[in-house]
Amino acid sequence: MYKILLSPRIKLSGENKGKMRSSCSDIEFAQSKDADETKSLLKDADIFLTFPMDFPKDFSEEMAPKLKWIHTMSAGVDKFMVPGLVHSDIILTNSSGIHAIPISEHVLGMILAFERNLHISRDYQNRGEWHRFAFEEMSELDGKTVAVIGLGEIGLRTAKLLKAFGTKIIAVKRTAGEKPEFIDELYTQDELGGVLPASDYVIICTPYTKETHHMFDSAKLKKMKEGSIIINIGRGGIIDEKALVEELKKKRLKGAGLDVFEAEPLPADSPLYGMENVILTPHVSGYTPHYADRALGIFCENLKLFAGNNRMINVVDKKEGY
């Protein structure tokens, strides 16, 4: 019998539990209501199904002596990279792959908003103002060069969507590999500095690790093409936020579309809130009515593999951090 601990934010319907029992009948559930109860119930749990914000920051093997597997409903796993888990034999799997559709569409929405000045139009609308000739700088996506940083499921689908708009797609990934047909040029992460001056848009889709922390520091931001726009749906720590604010204030960068931030919630005194050339969303690019079904689909598939002692999917390399 495997005991599955559900963290406070995990809400399963009877149908969800039925699907899990179809994958493995020999299971029982425990539901924690808060952080303290999570720690208490972890002592008897074999499997922990959770969101990153419910994972104990001080996790240790002693806290969960029977635990064999953790599955997170997120793709990002930076909050799980604590010594007590990283150096353990506990399997960590994520929900990578379920976000490609909503996040790629979110990116496309931000880009089209910048091209057609929709965010500026909404500002005027809210103030009850009519400024038709303020839109002379509206542009077209067709013919622009877009750099996609990170070629996981999100990066690939984002590139494919944008290619349909007549853009030139330059992609950057950690290591060299085969180039998909809808990508025009492919470079490694070491070649990022040469890609930035040629790109009208830079879209960050890469995971957050020690290696990608402040990948876009002041020096990299200064290498970006004047008048270009940066979009970040990865993690806030990939960009040096203070350096970005300075480039935006100078108007050297035309704008930024940000769904993630170094501190979340974004502090009320952040200058980003008041910047006309910034589109902010509160870390919601992955939201979709299909989110839970897709994430639990991966969990159910892995539950069947786990019970049969078979190789699981979406296993995180805890040393690499993704």
N, C-alpha and C positions, 0 to 999 in steps of 0.2 A: 504493500500500500504506500503510495506517494502522497505526502501532504503538501498541497500547494497553498502558499501564503499569498493573499492578495493585498497589496498596499492600499492605503485609504482612498486614493483616487481611482482605483480599479473598480468599476461597477459592472458586474456581469449579469446578464439576463439568464433566465432559465434555458433559453435557446443556446446561449453561449456555452453554458456549462454542459449542455447536452452534446454539443460538438466536441468539447474537450473529452468527454467520456467515450465518444465514438473513436477518438484517437488512442485513448487508454482508459479502460474501465476501472482500473485499480487505483483510483485517486479519491482524495477528499479535500475539502476546501476549508481554509481559515481566513477570515476577513479582519484586518486591523482597522481601527477607527482613528488612530493618531500615531505620532512618532514613538511615543513611549510603548504603546501596545505592539507596534511593529517590532521593536527590539525584543520584547518579551516573547512574542510568538515565533520569532526567527529561531529560537532554541530548538524547536521541534519540526521546523520546515525542511523539506527535501528540495523544494522548488520555490523560487520567489518571483512572482510576476509583479512588476512595478513600473512606475514612471520615475525619471531621474530625480525629481524634486522630493520623492518619498524615500529615496535611498539614504540610509544613515551615513552622515559624513565621517563618523568615527568607526565605521564597520571594521570588524575583525573576525577571524575564523572562530575565535572563542565565543563570539556573539551568536554564531550559527554553526554549531559543531556537526550537524547532520546535512547541512546545505550542500547540494551537488550542482545546482544550476540556477542562474539568474537570467531572466528575460526582461528586457526593457522595451516599453511601448514606443520608445524613441529610436531615431537613427543615431544621433549623437550620444557618445558614451563618456564624455570628458568628466562628468560628475561621478563616474564609477572608478576613475583612475586613482584610487586610494591604496596605500600599501597593503592593507589587510585583504584586499581582493586581488590586486595585481600579482602578489607573490603567493597566492593560494592556488589550489588545483580546481577551484570552482569554475565551471563553464559559464561564460557570459555570452549571451546572444542578443542581437538587437533587431529592430524592425526596419532596417535599411531596405529601400526599394519601394516602400508604400507611399513615400512623399513625392515621387517624381512628377505625378500629374498635377497636384495642387500647387507645388512650389514652382514648377516651370511656368505654369499659368500666372502665378503671382508675379514672377519676374517679368513676364511678357506684359502684364498690366502696368507695372511700374515704368517699363521702357516706353510703351505707347503713351502713357501719361506725360512723360518728359518730351517726347517728340511732338505731341499735339497740345502741350501746355494745359492739360486738363486740370492739374493741381492749381495752376494760377487762375484758371477760369472759375474753379470752385471757391477760391478765396474771394474773387470779385462778387460771385453770387451771394456768398454769405454776408458781404458788406452792402449788397443791393446796388452794385455799380456796374455800368455798361462801358467797357473799354475795348471796342472792336479793333482799334489799330494798335493795341498793345500786344497783338498776337502775330506781328510780322516776323518774329523769330521762330515761329512754328516750322517744323521740318518733317522729313520723311525717313523712315527706317531703311528703306530700299537703298542699297549701295553703301551702307555703313559697315564698319569693321567691328566685330564683337569678339572680345577675348573671354573665353570660358575657362575659369581656373578651377580644375577638378573635374574628372570625367567619370564619376560614379553614375548611378542611375539618374540623379537629378541633373547633373551636368550634361549627360548625353541627350536627355529629352529636351532640355533647354536649348541646346545647340540645334537639335533637329527642328524644333518649332521656329527658331529665329532664322534658320536657313530658308524656310518657306517664305520669309519676308524679303528675300533678295539680298541678304547680308553676306559678308565674307566672314567665315567663322575660323578664328584662331583658337586652338585649345592648348591648355597646359596641364600636364599630369605629372605625377611624382617620378615615374620611370617611363622609358620609351616603350612603345607598343604599336600594334596595328592601328592604322588610321581609318576610322569609319568614313564612308563615302560622302557623308554630308558635312564633313569637316575639311576645310581647305588646307590648313597648316597645323601640324602637331609638334609641340615642343615639350621638353622636360622642365621641371620646376627650376633647375639651375639656369635656364634660359629666360626666365620671367622678365628680367630687366630689359631684354631686347624686344619683348612683345609689347610692353606698355606704351611706348611712344607712338605706335602705329594704330592703337585701338580707340575707337569712339566710345565704346562701352567696355567696362571690365566687370565681369560677373563672378563673384566668389562663391564657389560651390564645394570647396575643399573641406575636409574634416578639421576640427580644432585639435592640434597636438602640440607637444613641446616644440616641434620643428616649425609649425605654422603660426605660433604665437607672434603677433606683430609682424607677420609676413609683409603686410603693407604698413611699413613704418614711414617716417618722414621722407627718407631717401627714395623709397619706391613710389610714394605718392607724387613726389616731384618729377619722377620719370614719366608719369602718365601724360598723355597728350593734352595740350591746353584746350579747354573747352569740352573735355571728355566727362563721362559720368560713371560712377562706381556703384555697383549694386552688391549688397551683402546679405545672403540668406544662409551663410554657413554658421559662424559663431562670431560674437562681437569681438573677442580677443584676437581675431585674425588681423584686425585693423587697429592701429594706434589712433584711438578716437580723438585725442587732443590734436595730433598732427593733422587729422582729417578736417577738423573744425577750422584750423588755420588756413588750409588750402581752399576751403569753401568760403571763408570770409574774404579771401583775396579775389574770389571769383575766377581763380585760375582753373579750377575744376568747375564745370557747369552745374553739377549737381550730384546728389547721392540718394539712392533708394536703400533704406536700411530697415531690415526686419529683426536684426539682432544687435546687441549692444554689450559693451564691456561690463556694465552693471545693469542688471535687470531686477525690478522695473527701472527704466531710465529715470534718473533723479529729476525732480521737478525743476531744478535750476540748470539743467543741461541747456547749453546754447542751441543745440540741435532743434529743439521745439520751435524756436522762433525764426528759423531760417527758411526763407521762401524757396530756396533752391534745394530743399531736402524733402523727401517723402518718407514718412515714418509709419511703420506698422508694428504693433507690440508682440513680436515673435509669434505670428499667427499664419505665416505663409504655408505651413503644412496642414492647416485645418481643412477638414472636409467631412461631410456626413458619412463618408465611407471609411474614416480613419480607423475606428475600433475594429470593424470587420476585417480590414486588411491586416492590421497588426495581429489580431487574434488568429487569423488564418496562418500566419507564419508560426505563431506559438503552437497551434494545434499540429501542424506538420512536424515541428520539432519534438513535440510531446510524444508522437508516435515513434519517431526515430530514437529518442532518448529511452523510451520504454523497451525498445528492441535492441538497445545497445549498438545503434548504428551511427554513422557519421552525420552530424547535425548541420543545418544550413545557418548562414548569418552568424557564424562564430566569430567573436571579436578577438583579435590578436592583442592581448592585454599589454604586451611590451611595446607594441607599435602605437597603441591607443586608438585603434579603429578596426 
